[in-house]
Amino acid sequence: MRVPEAMKVGMYYNNRDVRVEYMPVPKIDNRDLLIKVKACAICGTDIMEWYRIKKAPMVQGHELTGDIVEIGKDVKGYNIGDRVFATHHVPCDECYDCKRGNGTLCEEFQKGNNFDPGGFSEYVRVTGRSVETGILKLPDNVDYEEGTFVEPLGSVIEGVTLQAGDTVLVLGSGIAGLLNIKFARERGAGKVIATDLSDSRLEAARRFGADYITRAKDCGPEFIREVNDGRLADVVIVSAASKAATEQALQSFDKGGRVIHFATPREGEKTGRDDYANWRTGLIETRTYGATPESCREALELIRSGTVRVDDMITHRLSLEEIGEGFRVASSGEGLKVIIEPNRENAN
């Protein structure tokens, strides 16, 4: 197919100002791929304004799928027209952390961004090790929109360890929280408790597998014990980027429990921790950031097999011209998963 010289992008200035602008279509080198973006979802980190504003203006978007339209001459294993998922950062597979199985701690993983410019554009150049290990071909029964869930579901797989029968408390029922609820159910959780500030998201949490839902402010130790046979949670998953949720997590686990941080308070914000209080509790506290290619492959298989359904979480499908509305919806919490389709001209 003929690739144009210029393309439209969604240029991020802040959460209330995301503009459609034009820039040249990236030129690929010998080891690059060019992808025509079919779908790119707005991630919760895309709307963390305090985090993103430092690099604005910028083209965001890292949960993307599309068609390969150009292939560098040194790239093997792909064909023009392949339907693919692509991830923007992958580990080096050679450093100390990688060799110990901690790929998301790899310096290349944490610093790398192998997309030019970003998924909220009509075309993206994929470069670096993402070409080697960060591209997955979509099975015939997985559409572009479902494929945008590979990286966020992979992040859940990367970070969550639980045993069958565990009571799981999910603090925050945005997309990350809802995916954690679905994954906990797939892994055999005994009970799932979910919190949020939004009634609509709490109803979504119930719909997607939570046994008990409650407003975040009402989820104290007394409530957890009341619905959990006198015990606190075995696994607490923090999916809300707030100081209150982080502090709440450290009051919500039972002896030998796990607290897993998917979200963090903003930079420089301190939490009121009492580490002495947890000295003899056996607490295992972990933080998770991103997904390795292995976790992405597992996520894609869970989606392909229907083990974890994701299409029922999509609430908005918008064209690139509507990206400002997409960021408004995502920032306000009105919807669940908001997907931008850069090569679709008109919204439904």
WOBEL-V637760 format. One record per backbone hydrogen bond with DSSP energy under -0.5 kcal/mol. CO is the residue of the C=O (numbers start at 0). NH is the residue of the N-H. E is the energy in kcal/mol with one decimal. If there is no record, write none. Layout:
co | nh | e
CO | NH | E
CO | NH | E
//
This chain:
co | nh | e
4 | 24 | -2.7
6 | 22 | -2.1
7 | 121 | -1.8
8 | 10 | -0.8
8 | 20 | -2.3
9 | 11 | -0.6
9 | 59 | -0.5
10 | 18 | -2.4
11 | 56 | -0.7
11 | 57 | -1.6
13 | 12 | -0.6
13 | 16 | -1.7
16 | 12 | -2.4
16 | 13 | -1.4
18 | 10 | -3.6
18 | 20 | -0.7
20 | 8 | -2.6
22 | 6 | -2.5
28 | 31 | -1.5
29 | 73 | -2.2
31 | 71 | -2.7
32 | 125 | -2.9
33 | 68 | -3.0
33 | 69 | -1.4
34 | 36 | -0.8
34 | 123 | -2.3
35 | 66 | -2.1
38 | 64 | -2.3
39 | 339 | -2.8
40 | 42 | -0.7
40 | 62 | -0.6
42 | 45 | -0.9
42 | 46 | -0.8
43 | 46 | -0.6
44 | 47 | -1.0
46 | 48 | -1.9
47 | 50 | -1.6
47 | 51 | -2.2
48 | 52 | -2.9
51 | 54 | -1.8
51 | 55 | -0.5
52 | 55 | -0.8
57 | 11 | -3.6
57 | 59 | -0.7
59 | 119 | -2.4
60 | 118 | -3.1
61 | 63 | -0.9
62 | 40 | -1.9
63 | 85 | -1.7
64 | 37 | -2.3
64 | 38 | -1.7
65 | 83 | -2.9
66 | 35 | -3.2
67 | 80 | -3.1
69 | 33 | -2.3
71 | 74 | -1.9
78 | 81 | -2.1
81 | 67 | -2.1
81 | 83 | -0.5
82 | 137 | -2.6
83 | 65 | -2.2
84 | 135 | -2.5
85 | 63 | -0.8
87 | 113 | -3.3
94 | 98 | -2.4
95 | 99 | -1.0
96 | 99 | -0.5
96 | 101 | -2.9
97 | 100 | -1.9
101 | 104 | -1.9
102 | 105 | -1.2
105 | 109 | -2.4
106 | 110 | -2.0
107 | 111 | -2.1
113 | 126 | -2.1
115 | 124 | -3.0
118 | 120 | -1.6
119 | 9 | -3.0
121 | 36 | -1.7
123 | 34 | -3.0
123 | 125 | -0.5
124 | 115 | -1.8
125 | 32 | -2.1
126 | 129 | -0.9
127 | 130 | -1.5
127 | 131 | -0.6
128 | 132 | -2.9
128 | 133 | -0.6
129 | 133 | -1.3
133 | 86 | -1.9
135 | 84 | -2.9
138 | 141 | -1.9
140 | 142 | -0.6
142 | 146 | -2.1
143 | 147 | -0.8
144 | 147 | -1.0
145 | 148 | -1.8
146 | 149 | -1.6
147 | 151 | -0.5
148 | 152 | -2.6
149 | 153 | -2.4
150 | 154 | -2.0
151 | 155 | -1.4
152 | 156 | -2.4
153 | 157 | -2.5
154 | 158 | -1.5
155 | 159 | -2.2
158 | 160 | -0.5
162 | 165 | -2.2
165 | 167 | -0.6
165 | 189 | -2.1
165 | 190 | -1.1
166 | 233 | -1.7
166 | 234 | -2.2
167 | 169 | -0.5
167 | 192 | -3.0
168 | 170 | -0.6
168 | 236 | -3.2
169 | 171 | -0.9
169 | 194 | -2.1
170 | 238 | -2.6
173 | 177 | -3.0
174 | 178 | -2.8
175 | 179 | -1.9
176 | 180 | -2.1
177 | 181 | -2.4
178 | 182 | -2.6
179 | 183 | -2.6
180 | 184 | -2.1
181 | 185 | -2.1
182 | 186 | -1.9
183 | 188 | -2.5
184 | 187 | -1.3
187 | 164 | -3.0
190 | 167 | -3.0
191 | 210 | -2.2
191 | 211 | -1.8
192 | 169 | -3.2
193 | 213 | -1.7
194 | 171 | -1.1
195 | 215 | -1.6
197 | 201 | -1.9
198 | 202 | -2.3
199 | 203 | -1.8
200 | 204 | -2.4
201 | 205 | -2.2
202 | 206 | -2.4
203 | 207 | -2.1
204 | 209 | -2.8
205 | 208 | -1.3
211 | 193 | -2.6
213 | 195 | -1.0
214 | 217 | -1.6
215 | 218 | -1.5
217 | 219 | -1.3
219 | 223 | -1.9
220 | 224 | -2.5
221 | 225 | -2.1
222 | 226 | -1.8
223 | 227 | -0.9
224 | 229 | -2.9
227 | 230 | -1.9
232 | 253 | -3.1
233 | 257 | -2.5
234 | 168 | -3.0
235 | 237 | -0.6
235 | 259 | -3.2
236 | 170 | -2.9
236 | 238 | -0.8
237 | 261 | -2.4
237 | 262 | -1.3
239 | 241 | -2.2
241 | 245 | -1.8
242 | 246 | -2.5
243 | 247 | -2.5
244 | 248 | -2.1
245 | 249 | -1.0
247 | 250 | -1.8
248 | 251 | -1.6
251 | 232 | -2.4
253 | 256 | -1.9
256 | 283 | -2.4
257 | 235 | -3.0
258 | 260 | -0.5
258 | 285 | -2.7
259 | 237 | -3.1
259 | 261 | -0.8
260 | 287 | -2.2
265 | 268 | -2.2
267 | 269 | -0.5
270 | 272 | -1.6
273 | 276 | -0.7
273 | 277 | -0.6
274 | 277 | -0.7
275 | 278 | -1.7
277 | 280 | -1.2
277 | 282 | -0.5
280 | 255 | -3.4
282 | 284 | -0.6
283 | 258 | -2.4
283 | 285 | -0.5
285 | 260 | -2.6
291 | 295 | -2.2
292 | 296 | -2.4
293 | 297 | -1.9
294 | 298 | -2.4
295 | 299 | -2.6
296 | 300 | -1.9
297 | 301 | -2.1
298 | 302 | -2.1
299 | 303 | -3.0
300 | 304 | -2.5
301 | 306 | -1.0
301 | 307 | -1.8
302 | 305 | -0.9
306 | 308 | -0.5
309 | 312 | -2.1
310 | 313 | -1.1
312 | 314 | -0.5
312 | 336 | -2.3
315 | 338 | -2.7
316 | 347 | -0.6
317 | 340 | -3.2
318 | 321 | -1.3
319 | 322 | -1.9
321 | 325 | -2.1
322 | 326 | -2.4
323 | 327 | -1.8
324 | 328 | -2.7
325 | 329 | -2.6
326 | 330 | -2.5
327 | 331 | -2.0
328 | 332 | -1.1
328 | 333 | -1.4
328 | 334 | -0.7
335 | 337 | -0.6
336 | 314 | -2.1
336 | 315 | -1.7
336 | 338 | -0.5
337 | 41 | -2.6
338 | 317 | -2.9
339 | 39 | -2.4
339 | 341 | -0.7
340 | 319 | -0.8
340 | 343 | -2.0
342 | 344 | -0.5
343 | 319 | -0.7
//
